[in-house]
Amino acid sequence: MSPEGVRSRYPESPRGDHVDHYTDEHGQRVAVPDPYRWLEEPDSPQTRAWVRAQNAVTDAFLDTLPARAAYRERLSALWDYPREGVPWTRGGHFFRFFNPGLLNQPVLEVADSARGPWRTLLDPNTLSEDGTASLLSASVSRDGGRVAYGVQQGGSDWITWHVRDVTSGEDDPHAARWSKFSGAAWTPDGQGFYYGAYDAPQEGAALTGTNRDSRLMFHRVGTPQSQDHVVIVRPDEPHWRYSAGVTEDGAYLLVVVMRGTEPKNLLWVRPLGSDGPFTEVVPEFRAAYDVIGNDGPLLYIRTDEDAPRGRVLAWNVETGERQEVIPEGPDALEQAALVPDGILTVTLHDANHRLTRHGRAGGPVHDIALPGLGTVTDLNTRQDDPQVYFGFTSFLTPGTPYQLRPDGRLEALAAPAVDFDASAYEVTQEFATSKDGTRVPMFIVARRGLVRDGTNPTLLYGYGGFSISLTPSFSVGRLAWLERGGVYVMANLRGGAEYGEEWHLAGTLTRKQNVFDDFIACAEHVIATGVTSSAHLGIQGGSNGGLLVGAVMTQRPELVGAVIAQVGVMDMLRYQHFTIGWAWASDYGRSDDPAMFRTLLGYSPLHRLREGVAYPATLVTTGDHDDRVVPAHSYKFAAELQRVQAGNAPALIRIETRGGHGAGKPTSLVIAEAADIWAFLEARLSGAHTG
C-alpha cells in the first residue's frame, strides 16, 4: 500500500463541537475546541469500531513492508535465550525470575543456593490463555515461607495480591484487590503484609477513573480482604499515596508518603505492632528521603535535602539527631544499600554507573570495578549478610547477575548467550550543545567503522522527565536494527536525574521547553557530524517520551523523517482528568492554573498540529487497557494528524488490544510490536520514501 493509498483509507474520525474554556495569566477566558472528546470513551461502540478500523488500515500498510516478516523471524531467534534474574535471599532460600527464552512471562523460581538447582514456584503463564496476566511484584516473607505476589491483567496498573506457600506451592484462598503503585511489606512473623489500595472503581471506570484517596492497609494471611485493617487513610489529603516498609530488625514500621510523582516525600515511623501515632521524622514535602537500613533507632537515609546530587544521613528517630555519613559528591547518587559494616553506593558519571563501597561511618573504601561502562540493576543486599547480588547491563551486554564477594571480587552467576556478534559494534558518547548552551550527553551505538556520510538510518530515543535517568541497557529488539545497518542514539535530556535534582527541575513546568530543545540539539548534532541526515533520522519516545517526540515533530516537522510515539501524553490540557494523571502536575503544571495554561497549550502535541504542514511519517502506538496514560491521548492525536497531514507521509496508529502501558507485556506481543516499529522505520529511513 502506497502512502497515498493509506491516506485514502483512514477511518472517519467525526469532529464534534465540544469546546472547553480556560483562563490565562491575564485573566482572559480562552476557548479551546476538543472535537474528538468522544474518543475519551474507550468502550463505547463508536470508539471500539474506530479502533478496529484503524488497526485494519495500519496492519494492511505494515504488511506491505518486506522487512516486517524478516524482523519478526530474526527477533524471535534473538529473544530465544535464557534470561536469569538477580537472586535475593529470604530465610535461607534464594529467589529469582527466569525466562528460558520465549515464554510470555518470566517465572518465579526458588533454590537453596544462588547457583541452584532451581524449581518453579510460580508460573504466571498459566494465569491467562493469551499471556497477558503478569507477575508485577513478588515479596517474600522474612522466613522465606510465603510470597505475596501481585498479578496485573491485560496491561492494567491494577494489582491483585495473592499469597503462596513456598513449600507446598498452594495459594491462600483470600486475595487483596484494587491495589496500585504498591509493593507488599511483610511483618517479621510472616503472618501478614502492608499494601496500598484504593476504593473499587465505579462500573466502567476501572481504566479511566481518577485514582485518589489511597489507603495503607494490613492484610492478615488466611482472612478475607473485608477484614483488612486500615492503617492510614487521610480523606483530607486525597492526593497522598503510602508505601510501607519494615526495618530488617523488625523494630519499626516505616511509611513513605508521596504526593504525585514529585520526588519529595514525608517519612513517618512508629514501633512495629504499635497502634499509636507515627513519629513524623520528615513532616514536610521538602526533599526525597529513602531509608536504606537501620541500626536500632538510627536510620540511614539517602536524601537530596540541601544536596541536589544526593547524600547519606544517619538520623536518630528517638532523639532527632542527624549526622552526615556520605556527603554530596560531584556525581548524582542514585542508589545506596547497607551491607555489614559498610554502605554500597551507585552513582552516575555522565549517565554511566559507578559502584563504590564505603565504611558505615562514611568515607569511600574502594571503587568496585564493573564489567564495563553500563548500568547496575537490582542491587540486592541485606545489612546482616556479606553476600551481595546485583545485575549489570550495557548496550551490547545482556543483563547478567553477579555476586559481589566480601573481598570485592565479582563472580558472574550466568553467561547469557545471545545469537549476536557484539564485537562488531561499538558505543561512543558525544555531547550536543542545547539552545541555552547546556551540554547534553548522548550515546551512539553503531557498527564499528561507521562511515559518517549522512545516509545511515538512525533512531534517536529520549525521555526527559520525572527524574528518570536513562543509562546504558540491553535491548534484544535493538539488535536486529543494528544488524541491518541501523544506528541507535540515546539522549540524556534535562527532566531526568542524570546530574541530580537540578537537572530534573531544569526540565519541568515553564522550563519544559528545555527538554525539547535538548532533544532537537541532539538531532542536529548527529546530522551535523554526518551520522545521518534529516531524511534518515527517526525519533522515538514512550509515555513522557511520547510527549517529547510529539512536541518535537510539531515544532520542527522538517527535522526528522519518521516518528514513533508510544503511549504518549499528547493532550496537555486534559491529562489530569484520568487515572493517575493528576500526579504529573509537579513536572507539567495544570491547565486550570492560569500561570501554566499558555505554556501547556504552547507545546501540547495535540493542539500544535496545524493544517497545511507536511509532518514526518508517524506511527503512534498505544494499548486499549492503558490506565496510566489513557489511550485517548493517542487516539485524538492520531485522528487530528490524519486530518491535517499535508504531505504524503503516513500517519498511522497501532492499538494493542488487551495491552496497557507496557509493564508485563507478553513476549509474543513485544516481538510483534518491535518488528512493526523497525520495519516502519527501515522503510521510511532507508531512502526508499521521500513523502
C-alpha positions as CSV (number, residue, x, y, z in Angstrom):
1,M,0.0,0.0,0.0
2,S,1.5,3.3,-1.0
3,P,1.5,6.4,1.3
4,E,-1.1,7.9,-1.0
5,G,-3.2,4.8,-0.8
6,V,-3.1,4.6,3.0
7,R,-4.3,8.2,3.3
8,S,-7.4,7.4,1.3
9,R,-8.2,4.6,3.7
10,Y,-8.0,6.4,7.0
11,P,-11.2,5.7,9.0
12,E,-13.6,8.5,9.5
13,S,-13.0,10.5,12.7
14,P,-16.0,12.6,13.2
15,R,-15.4,16.1,14.7
16,G,-17.8,17.2,17.4
17,D,-18.4,20.8,18.5
18,H,-17.3,20.4,22.1
19,V,-15.4,23.4,23.4
20,D,-13.6,23.9,26.8
21,H,-12.8,27.2,28.4
22,Y,-9.7,28.1,30.3
23,T,-8.3,31.2,31.9
24,D,-4.9,32.6,31.0
25,E,-2.4,34.6,33.1
26,H,-4.1,37.8,32.1
27,G,-7.5,36.6,33.3
28,Q,-8.7,36.3,29.8
29,R,-11.2,33.4,29.0
30,V,-9.9,31.2,26.2
31,A,-12.0,28.8,24.2
32,V,-10.3,25.6,23.1
33,P,-12.2,23.2,20.8
34,D,-12.0,19.5,21.7
35,P,-13.6,17.9,18.6
36,Y,-12.6,14.3,19.5
37,R,-13.9,14.2,23.0
38,W,-15.9,11.1,22.1
39,L,-12.7,9.2,21.8
40,E,-12.2,9.5,25.6
41,E,-14.9,6.8,26.0
42,P,-12.7,3.7,25.4
43,D,-15.5,1.1,25.5
44,S,-18.2,3.0,23.5
45,P,-19.3,1.2,20.3
46,Q,-18.1,4.2,18.3
47,T,-14.6,4.1,19.8
48,R,-14.3,0.3,19.5
49,A,-15.3,0.5,15.8
50,W,-12.8,3.3,15.3
51,V,-10.1,1.2,16.9
52,R,-10.8,-1.8,14.8
53,A,-10.8,0.3,11.6
54,Q,-7.5,2.0,12.5
55,N,-5.8,-1.3,13.2
56,A,-7.0,-2.7,9.9
57,V,-5.5,0.2,8.0
58,T,-2.3,0.0,9.9
59,D,-1.9,-3.7,9.7
60,A,-2.6,-3.6,5.9
61,F,0.1,-0.9,5.5
62,L,2.7,-2.7,7.6
63,D,2.0,-6.0,5.8
64,T,3.3,-4.4,2.6
65,L,6.7,-3.8,4.2
66,P,9.1,-6.5,3.2
67,A,11.2,-6.1,6.3
68,R,8.2,-6.9,8.6
69,A,8.4,-10.7,8.3
70,A,12.2,-10.6,8.4
71,Y,12.2,-8.7,11.6
72,R,9.7,-11.0,13.3
73,E,11.8,-14.0,12.4
74,R,15.0,-12.5,13.5
75,L,13.6,-11.1,16.7
76,S,12.1,-14.4,17.6
77,A,15.5,-16.0,17.2
78,L,17.3,-13.3,19.2
79,W,14.9,-13.4,22.0
80,D,15.2,-17.1,22.4
81,Y,18.0,-17.2,25.0
82,P,17.9,-17.9,28.8
83,R,17.5,-14.8,31.0
84,E,18.4,-15.4,34.6
85,G,17.4,-12.7,37.1
86,V,19.3,-11.4,40.0
87,P,18.8,-13.6,43.1
88,W,17.7,-12.4,46.5
89,T,17.6,-14.3,49.8
90,R,15.0,-14.8,52.5
91,G,15.1,-17.4,55.3
92,G,17.9,-19.4,53.7
93,H,16.1,-19.6,50.4
94,F,17.1,-17.9,47.1
95,F,14.6,-16.5,44.7
96,R,14.8,-15.2,41.2
97,F,12.9,-14.6,38.0
98,F,13.8,-16.7,34.9
99,N,12.7,-16.9,31.3
100,P,14.2,-19.8,29.3
101,G,13.6,-17.9,26.1
102,L,10.3,-17.2,24.5
103,L,7.9,-17.6,27.5
104,N,5.4,-14.7,27.5
105,Q,6.1,-14.1,31.2
106,P,9.2,-14.9,33.4
107,V,8.6,-17.5,36.1
108,L,9.5,-17.1,39.8
109,E,11.9,-19.7,41.0
110,V,13.3,-20.8,44.4
111,A,16.5,-22.7,45.3
112,D,18.8,-23.4,48.3
113,S,21.8,-21.8,46.6
114,A,22.4,-18.8,44.4
115,R,23.5,-21.3,41.7
116,G,20.5,-23.6,42.0
117,P,19.2,-26.1,41.3
118,W,16.1,-24.0,40.8
119,R,12.5,-25.1,40.9
120,T,9.4,-23.2,39.7
121,L,7.5,-21.6,42.4
122,L,5.0,-19.6,40.3
123,D,4.4,-19.6,36.6
124,P,2.3,-16.6,35.5
125,N,1.9,-18.1,32.0
126,T,-0.7,-20.4,33.5
127,L,-2.8,-17.4,34.7
128,S,-4.2,-16.4,31.3
129,E,-4.6,-18.0,27.8
130,D,-3.1,-15.1,25.9
131,G,-0.1,-14.4,28.2
132,T,-1.4,-11.0,29.3
133,A,-1.6,-11.8,33.0
134,S,1.8,-10.9,34.5
135,L,3.5,-11.1,37.8
136,L,4.1,-7.4,38.6
137,S,5.7,-7.8,42.0
138,A,6.8,-10.5,44.4
139,S,7.6,-10.0,48.1
140,V,8.9,-12.9,50.2
141,S,8.3,-13.1,54.0
142,R,11.4,-12.9,56.2
143,D,11.5,-16.7,56.9
144,G,11.2,-17.5,53.2
145,G,7.9,-19.4,53.8
146,R,5.4,-17.2,51.9
147,V,5.4,-15.0,48.9
148,A,2.9,-12.2,48.3
149,Y,2.6,-11.8,44.5
150,G,0.8,-9.1,42.6
151,V,-1.0,-10.0,39.4
152,Q,-1.7,-7.5,36.7
153,Q,-4.3,-8.3,34.0
154,G,-4.2,-7.1,30.4
155,G,-1.6,-4.4,31.0
156,S,-3.7,-2.5,33.6
157,D,-1.9,-1.0,36.6
158,W,-4.4,-2.6,38.9
159,I,-2.9,-5.3,41.1
160,T,-4.5,-8.2,42.9
161,W,-2.4,-9.6,45.7
162,H,-2.2,-13.4,46.4
163,V,-0.2,-15.4,48.9
164,R,1.6,-18.6,48.0
165,D,3.2,-21.1,50.4
166,V,6.8,-21.6,49.3
167,T,7.0,-25.2,50.4
168,S,3.6,-26.6,49.3
169,G,3.1,-24.2,46.3
170,E,-0.5,-23.7,47.4
171,D,-2.3,-20.4,47.5
172,D,-4.3,-18.9,50.3
173,P,-7.9,-18.6,49.0
174,H,-8.1,-14.9,50.0
175,A,-6.8,-12.2,47.7
176,A,-6.5,-8.4,48.1
177,R,-7.8,-6.4,45.1
178,W,-7.7,-2.8,43.9
179,S,-4.1,-2.2,44.8
180,K,-2.0,0.1,42.6
181,F,1.5,1.5,42.6
182,S,2.3,-0.6,45.7
183,G,4.6,-3.3,47.0
184,A,3.9,-5.7,49.9
185,A,5.8,-5.3,53.2
186,W,5.7,-8.4,55.4
187,T,5.7,-8.4,59.2
188,P,8.7,-10.3,60.7
189,D,6.4,-13.3,61.7
190,G,5.2,-13.7,58.1
191,Q,1.5,-13.5,59.2
192,G,0.6,-10.5,57.1
193,F,1.7,-7.7,55.0
194,Y,1.1,-4.0,54.4
195,Y,0.0,-2.7,50.9
196,G,-1.6,0.3,49.3
197,A,-5.1,0.2,48.0
198,Y,-7.9,2.4,46.5
199,D,-11.7,2.1,46.6
200,A,-13.1,-0.2,43.9
201,P,-13.8,1.9,40.8
202,Q,-17.3,2.6,39.6
203,E,-18.6,0.2,37.0
204,G,-17.0,1.0,33.6
205,A,-14.4,3.4,35.1
206,A,-11.6,1.0,36.1
207,L,-9.4,2.1,33.2
208,T,-10.2,5.8,33.2
209,G,-11.4,6.8,36.7
210,T,-9.2,9.2,38.7
211,N,-7.0,7.4,41.3
212,R,-7.4,9.4,44.6
213,D,-7.8,8.6,48.3
214,S,-5.2,6.0,48.7
215,R,-5.1,3.9,51.9
216,L,-2.4,1.9,53.6
217,M,-3.8,-1.5,54.5
218,F,-2.7,-4.5,56.5
219,H,-3.7,-7.9,55.2
220,R,-3.5,-11.0,57.5
221,V,-3.0,-14.3,55.7
222,G,-6.0,-16.6,55.9
223,T,-8.6,-13.8,56.3
224,P,-10.8,-12.1,53.6
225,Q,-9.9,-8.6,52.4
226,S,-13.0,-7.3,54.0
227,Q,-11.3,-7.8,57.4
228,D,-8.1,-6.0,56.3
229,H,-7.1,-3.3,58.8
230,V,-6.9,0.3,57.6
231,V,-3.5,1.6,58.9
232,I,-3.7,5.1,57.3
233,V,-6.4,7.0,55.5
234,R,-6.5,10.7,55.1
235,P,-9.7,12.0,53.4
236,D,-8.3,15.5,53.9
237,E,-5.4,14.6,51.6
238,P,-6.8,12.8,48.7
239,H,-3.6,13.0,46.7
240,W,-1.3,11.3,49.2
241,R,-0.1,7.8,48.5
242,Y,1.5,5.5,51.0
243,S,4.3,3.0,50.8
244,A,5.2,0.8,53.8
245,G,8.5,-0.9,54.9
246,V,9.6,-2.8,57.9
247,T,13.2,-2.5,59.2
248,E,15.3,-5.6,58.9
249,D,15.5,-5.9,62.7
250,G,11.6,-5.9,62.8
251,A,11.6,-2.9,65.2
252,Y,9.9,-0.2,63.1
253,L,7.2,0.3,60.6
254,L,8.3,2.9,58.0
255,V,5.8,4.8,55.9
256,V,6.8,6.9,52.9
257,V,4.1,9.4,51.9
258,M,4.2,10.6,48.3
259,R,2.2,13.4,46.7
260,G,2.0,12.7,43.0
261,T,5.2,12.0,41.1
262,E,7.2,14.8,42.6
263,P,10.5,13.4,44.1
264,K,9.7,14.6,47.6
265,N,8.2,12.6,50.4
266,L,7.2,12.6,54.0
267,L,8.7,9.9,56.3
268,W,6.8,8.5,59.3
269,V,8.0,5.9,61.8
270,R,6.5,4.0,64.7
271,P,7.4,0.8,66.6
272,L,6.0,-2.2,64.7
273,G,2.9,-3.6,66.3
274,S,2.0,-0.2,67.9
275,D,-1.3,1.4,67.1
276,G,0.0,4.7,68.5
277,P,0.8,7.9,66.5
278,F,3.6,7.9,64.0
279,T,6.7,10.0,64.6
280,E,6.8,12.4,61.7
281,V,10.6,12.2,61.0
282,V,10.0,14.3,57.9
283,P,6.8,16.3,58.2
284,E,7.1,18.4,55.1
285,F,7.5,17.8,51.3
286,R,10.9,19.4,51.1
287,A,13.1,16.6,49.5
288,A,13.4,12.9,48.8
289,Y,14.1,10.6,51.7
290,D,14.9,6.9,51.2
291,V,15.6,4.7,54.2
292,I,18.3,2.2,53.2
293,G,18.6,0.5,56.6
294,N,18.9,1.0,60.4
295,D,20.9,0.3,63.4
296,G,18.3,0.4,66.2
297,P,16.8,3.8,66.2
298,L,19.5,5.1,63.8
299,L,18.1,5.2,60.3
300,Y,20.4,5.5,57.3
301,I,18.7,7.7,54.8
302,R,19.6,8.6,51.2
303,T,18.4,12.1,50.5
304,D,18.8,15.2,48.3
305,E,17.9,17.6,51.1
306,D,20.4,20.5,50.7
307,A,22.3,18.2,48.3
308,P,20.7,18.0,44.8
309,R,23.1,15.3,43.8
310,G,22.3,13.3,46.9
311,R,24.0,12.3,50.2
312,V,23.5,9.8,53.1
313,L,22.5,10.8,56.6
314,A,22.4,8.8,59.8
315,W,19.2,10.0,61.6
316,N,18.2,9.0,65.1
317,V,14.4,8.8,65.2
318,E,14.3,8.9,69.0
319,T,16.5,11.9,69.6
320,G,16.2,13.7,66.2
321,E,20.0,13.9,65.9
322,R,21.4,13.8,62.4
323,Q,24.8,13.2,61.1
324,E,26.1,13.3,57.5
325,V,27.7,9.9,56.6
326,I,28.4,10.3,52.9
327,P,28.5,13.9,51.7
328,E,27.3,15.1,48.3
329,G,29.8,14.4,45.6
330,P,30.3,15.5,42.0
331,D,28.1,12.7,40.6
332,A,24.5,12.0,41.3
333,L,23.8,9.4,44.0
334,E,21.2,7.0,42.5
335,Q,21.2,4.1,44.9
336,A,22.6,3.2,48.3
337,A,22.4,0.0,50.4
338,L,23.6,-1.2,53.7
339,V,26.0,-4.2,54.0
340,P,27.7,-5.4,57.1
341,D,30.0,-2.6,58.4
342,G,29.5,-0.7,55.1
343,I,27.4,1.1,52.6
344,L,27.3,0.5,48.8
345,T,26.6,3.4,46.6
346,V,25.7,3.6,42.9
347,T,26.5,7.0,41.3
348,L,26.0,8.4,37.8
349,H,29.0,9.8,36.0
350,D,27.8,11.2,32.6
351,A,25.0,8.6,32.7
352,N,27.3,5.7,33.5
353,H,27.1,3.8,36.8
354,R,29.9,3.6,39.3
355,L,29.8,1.2,42.3
356,T,31.6,2.1,45.5
357,R,31.9,0.6,48.9
358,H,32.0,3.0,51.9
359,G,32.6,2.4,55.6
360,R,29.5,2.5,57.8
361,A,30.7,5.8,59.2
362,G,31.3,7.2,55.7
363,G,34.4,7.7,53.6
364,P,35.0,5.7,50.4
365,V,36.8,2.4,50.9
366,H,37.2,1.5,47.3
367,D,35.5,1.5,43.9
368,I,34.4,-1.8,42.6
369,A,35.4,-2.5,39.0
370,L,32.4,-3.2,36.9
371,P,32.5,-5.3,33.8
372,G,32.4,-2.1,31.6
373,L,30.5,1.1,31.0
374,G,26.9,0.3,31.8
375,T,24.2,0.1,34.4
376,V,23.9,-1.6,37.8
377,T,20.4,-3.2,38.3
378,D,18.7,-4.9,41.2
379,L,21.2,-4.2,44.0
380,N,20.1,-7.0,46.4
381,T,21.7,-6.7,49.8
382,R,21.0,-7.4,53.5
383,Q,22.7,-5.4,56.2
384,D,23.5,-8.6,58.1
385,D,24.7,-10.7,55.1
386,P,28.1,-10.1,53.4
387,Q,26.9,-11.6,50.1
388,V,25.7,-9.0,47.6
389,Y,23.9,-9.7,44.4
390,F,23.3,-7.3,41.5
391,G,22.8,-7.2,37.8
392,F,24.9,-5.5,35.2
393,T,23.9,-4.5,31.6
394,S,25.1,-2.3,28.8
395,F,24.1,-1.5,25.2
396,L,25.9,-4.6,24.0
397,T,25.9,-6.8,27.1
398,P,22.8,-8.8,28.2
399,G,21.6,-8.4,31.8
400,T,23.9,-10.6,33.8
401,P,23.5,-11.5,37.5
402,Y,26.7,-11.1,39.6
403,Q,27.7,-12.0,43.2
404,L,29.9,-9.4,44.9
405,R,32.1,-11.2,47.4
406,P,33.3,-9.5,50.7
407,D,36.8,-9.3,49.2
408,G,35.5,-7.1,46.4
409,R,35.7,-9.8,43.6
410,L,32.8,-10.2,41.2
411,E,31.5,-13.6,40.1
412,A,29.1,-13.9,37.2
413,L,26.2,-16.3,38.1
414,A,25.2,-16.7,34.4
415,A,26.6,-16.2,31.0
416,P,23.8,-15.1,28.7
417,A,24.3,-16.4,25.2
418,V,22.6,-14.3,22.5
419,D,23.0,-15.0,18.8
420,F,24.6,-11.7,18.1
421,D,28.2,-10.7,17.5
422,A,28.7,-7.8,19.9
423,S,32.3,-7.3,18.9
424,A,31.2,-5.9,15.5
425,Y,29.7,-2.9,17.2
426,E,30.8,-0.1,19.4
427,V,29.4,2.5,21.8
428,T,30.6,6.1,21.9
429,Q,29.4,9.0,24.0
430,E,29.2,12.5,22.5
431,F,27.8,15.8,23.7
432,A,25.4,18.2,22.0
433,T,25.0,21.9,22.9
434,S,21.4,22.9,23.6
435,K,19.8,26.2,22.7
436,D,20.8,27.8,26.0
437,G,24.4,26.4,25.9
438,T,23.7,23.3,28.2
439,R,26.0,20.3,27.5
440,V,23.7,17.3,26.7
441,P,25.2,13.8,26.6
442,M,24.2,11.1,24.2
443,F,25.3,7.5,23.4
444,I,25.7,6.3,19.9
445,V,25.5,2.6,19.2
446,A,26.6,1.5,15.7
447,R,28.7,-0.9,13.7
448,R,32.4,-0.4,14.1
449,G,33.9,1.8,11.5
450,L,30.7,3.7,10.8
451,V,31.0,5.9,7.7
452,R,29.6,9.3,8.6
453,D,28.3,10.2,5.2
454,G,24.8,11.3,6.3
455,T,23.0,8.2,4.9
456,N,22.8,5.9,8.0
457,P,19.2,5.1,9.1
458,T,19.3,6.3,12.7
459,L,16.9,6.2,15.6
460,L,17.2,8.9,18.3
461,Y,15.5,7.9,21.6
462,G,14.7,10.1,24.6
463,Y,12.5,10.6,27.7
464,G,13.4,13.7,29.7
465,G,11.1,13.8,32.7
466,F,10.1,12.7,36.2
467,S,13.6,12.5,37.5
468,I,14.1,9.2,35.5
469,S,17.7,8.7,34.2
470,L,18.5,6.8,31.0
471,T,21.5,4.7,31.3
472,P,23.1,2.1,29.0
473,S,20.9,-1.0,28.8
474,F,20.5,-4.1,26.6
475,S,17.6,-4.4,24.2
476,V,17.1,-7.6,22.2
477,G,14.9,-5.7,19.8
478,R,17.6,-3.1,19.1
479,L,20.0,-5.8,17.9
480,A,18.0,-6.6,14.7
481,W,18.1,-2.9,13.9
482,L,21.8,-2.7,14.3
483,E,22.4,-5.9,12.3
484,R,20.5,-4.4,9.3
485,G,22.7,-1.3,9.3
486,G,20.8,0.9,11.7
487,V,22.3,3.3,14.2
488,Y,20.8,3.8,17.7
489,V,21.2,7.0,19.7
490,M,20.0,7.6,23.3
491,A,19.9,11.2,24.6
492,N,20.2,12.2,28.3
493,L,17.9,15.2,28.5
494,R,17.0,17.6,31.2
495,G,14.0,16.5,33.2
496,G,15.8,13.3,34.1
497,A,18.2,12.9,37.0
498,E,21.5,12.1,35.3
499,Y,23.0,15.0,37.0
500,G,20.8,15.2,40.1
501,E,17.7,17.1,41.1
502,E,18.8,20.4,39.5
503,W,19.0,18.6,36.1
504,H,15.4,17.3,36.7
505,L,14.0,20.7,37.7
506,A,15.5,22.4,34.7
507,G,13.1,20.3,32.5
508,T,9.9,20.9,34.4
509,L,6.9,23.3,34.4
510,T,7.7,26.6,32.5
511,R,11.2,25.1,31.8
512,K,9.8,22.0,29.9
513,Q,10.8,23.5,26.6
514,N,14.4,22.9,27.6
515,V,13.8,19.1,27.2
516,F,12.6,19.6,23.7
517,D,15.5,21.9,22.9
518,D,17.9,19.3,24.2
519,F,16.4,16.6,22.0
520,I,16.5,18.9,19.0
521,A,20.1,19.7,19.7
522,C,21.0,16.0,19.8
523,A,19.2,15.5,16.5
524,E,21.1,18.5,14.9
525,H,24.3,17.1,16.4
526,V,24.1,13.7,14.7
527,I,23.1,15.4,11.5
528,A,26.0,17.9,11.7
529,T,28.5,15.2,12.4
530,G,27.4,13.1,9.5
531,V,26.0,10.2,11.4
532,T,22.8,10.7,9.5
533,S,20.6,13.4,7.9
534,S,17.0,14.5,8.4
535,A,15.6,12.1,5.8
536,H,17.3,9.2,7.5
537,L,16.6,10.2,11.1
538,G,13.8,8.8,13.2
539,I,12.8,9.7,16.8
540,Q,11.2,7.6,19.4
541,G,9.8,8.0,22.9
542,G,7.2,6.5,25.2
543,S,4.9,7.9,27.8
544,N,6.5,11.2,28.8
545,G,8.8,10.4,25.9
546,G,5.8,10.2,23.6
547,L,5.0,13.8,24.6
548,L,8.7,14.6,23.8
549,V,8.6,13.3,20.2
550,G,5.1,14.7,19.7
551,A,6.3,18.1,20.7
552,V,9.4,18.0,18.6
553,M,7.6,16.8,15.5
554,T,5.1,19.6,15.8
555,Q,7.8,22.2,16.5
556,R,10.3,21.0,13.9
557,P,8.5,18.8,11.4
558,E,11.3,19.1,8.8
559,L,13.9,17.9,11.2
560,V,13.2,14.2,11.0
561,G,11.9,11.6,8.6
562,A,10.0,9.4,11.0
563,V,8.4,9.4,14.4
564,I,7.5,6.6,16.8
565,A,5.2,8.0,19.5
566,Q,4.4,5.3,22.1
567,V,1.7,5.6,24.8
568,G,2.3,9.4,24.8
569,V,0.9,12.2,26.8
570,M,-0.5,14.2,23.9
571,D,-3.3,16.3,25.4
572,M,-1.6,18.5,27.9
573,L,-4.8,20.3,28.7
574,R,-6.8,17.3,30.0
575,Y,-4.2,14.7,31.2
576,Q,-5.0,15.4,34.8
577,H,-8.6,14.2,34.5
578,F,-7.7,10.5,34.0
579,T,-6.5,7.8,36.4
580,I,-3.2,8.9,37.9
581,G,-2.6,11.8,35.5
582,W,-3.2,14.4,38.3
583,A,0.1,13.2,39.9
584,W,2.2,14.5,37.0
585,A,1.4,18.2,37.7
586,S,4.8,18.6,39.6
587,D,6.5,18.1,36.2
588,Y,3.9,19.6,33.9
589,G,1.7,22.1,35.8
590,R,-2.0,22.1,35.1
591,S,-4.2,23.8,32.5
592,D,-6.6,25.1,35.2
593,D,-3.7,27.1,36.6
594,P,-3.7,30.4,34.7
595,A,0.0,30.7,35.1
596,M,0.6,27.4,33.3
597,F,-2.2,27.4,30.7
598,R,-0.3,29.1,27.9
599,T,2.8,27.1,28.5
600,L,0.9,23.8,28.2
601,L,-1.1,24.9,25.2
602,G,2.1,26.1,23.5
603,Y,3.7,22.7,23.4
604,S,0.7,20.2,23.7
605,P,1.2,17.9,20.7
606,L,-2.5,17.6,20.0
607,H,-3.0,21.3,20.0
608,R,0.1,22.2,17.9
609,L,-1.0,20.2,14.9
610,R,-1.7,22.6,12.0
611,E,-3.3,22.2,8.6
612,G,-1.1,22.6,5.6
613,V,2.0,21.2,7.3
614,A,3.9,18.2,6.0
615,Y,4.6,16.1,9.1
616,P,7.1,13.2,9.1
617,A,5.9,9.6,8.8
618,T,4.4,8.8,12.1
619,L,3.5,5.5,13.9
620,V,1.5,6.1,17.1
621,T,1.3,3.1,19.4
622,T,-0.9,2.5,22.5
623,G,-2.9,-0.1,24.3
624,D,-6.6,-0.1,24.9
625,H,-6.0,-1.2,28.5
626,D,-3.5,1.5,29.3
627,D,-4.7,3.1,32.5
628,R,-1.5,5.1,33.1
629,V,-1.6,7.3,30.0
630,V,-5.2,6.6,28.8
631,P,-5.3,5.7,25.1
632,A,-7.5,8.8,24.3
633,H,-4.2,10.8,24.2
634,S,-3.0,8.7,21.2
635,Y,-6.5,8.3,19.7
636,K,-7.1,12.1,19.5
637,F,-3.6,12.9,18.3
638,A,-3.7,10.3,15.5
639,A,-7.2,11.4,14.4
640,E,-6.1,15.0,14.1
641,L,-2.8,14.2,12.5
642,Q,-4.5,12.1,9.8
643,R,-6.9,15.1,9.1
644,V,-4.2,17.8,8.8
645,Q,-1.3,15.9,7.2
646,A,-0.3,17.9,4.1
647,G,2.4,15.6,2.8
648,N,2.3,12.0,1.6
649,A,3.9,10.5,4.7
650,P,1.6,8.0,6.5
651,A,0.1,8.8,9.9
652,L,-0.8,5.5,11.5
653,I,-1.9,4.3,14.9
654,R,-1.3,0.8,16.2
655,I,-3.6,-0.2,19.1
656,E,-2.8,-3.2,21.2
657,T,-6.0,-4.8,22.4
658,R,-5.5,-6.4,25.9
659,G,-2.4,-4.2,26.1
660,G,-1.5,-1.5,28.6
661,H,1.3,1.0,29.3
662,G,4.0,-1.6,28.7
663,A,4.7,-3.4,32.0
664,G,4.0,-7.1,31.8
665,K,3.5,-7.2,28.1
666,P,3.9,-10.8,26.8
667,T,7.0,-11.6,24.8
668,S,4.9,-12.5,21.8
669,L,3.3,-9.1,21.7
670,V,6.7,-7.4,22.4
671,I,8.2,-9.1,19.4
672,A,5.3,-8.3,17.1
673,E,5.3,-4.6,18.1
674,A,9.1,-4.3,17.8
675,A,9.0,-5.9,14.3
676,D,6.4,-3.4,13.2
677,I,8.3,-0.4,14.5
678,W,11.6,-1.5,13.0
679,A,10.0,-2.3,9.6
680,F,8.2,1.0,9.6
681,L,11.5,2.9,10.4
682,E,13.5,1.0,7.9
683,A,11.0,1.6,5.1
684,R,10.9,5.4,5.9
685,L,14.6,6.0,6.7
686,S,16.4,3.8,4.1
687,G,15.8,6.4,1.4
688,A,13.1,4.5,-0.4
689,H,10.5,7.0,0.5
690,T,10.6,10.8,0.3
691,G,7.0,11.7,1.0
